[in-house]
């Protein structure tokens, strides 16, 4: 939306503003996800700490679930900075 306003385009309805906001948020989620996957690729978790906040069960280690939760945590952190 900021680029449309800067270019002189008129944002005349709430629906148009909402579509611009949805596109900006979708782009931010995409970039946050790509950054999370990049970090996970650079520093993969092989053995997890059972006391970690990303451990879903706390007892039975599940590396795949741990990595999904870790990625979600990184995405949330990045989006919170954006918002």
Secondary structure, DSSP 4 states (H G I P E B T S, - for coil): -HHHHHTT----SHHHHHHHHHHHHHHHHHHHHHHHHHHHHHS--SS--TTSTT-SSSSS--HHHHHHHHHHHHHHHHHHHH-
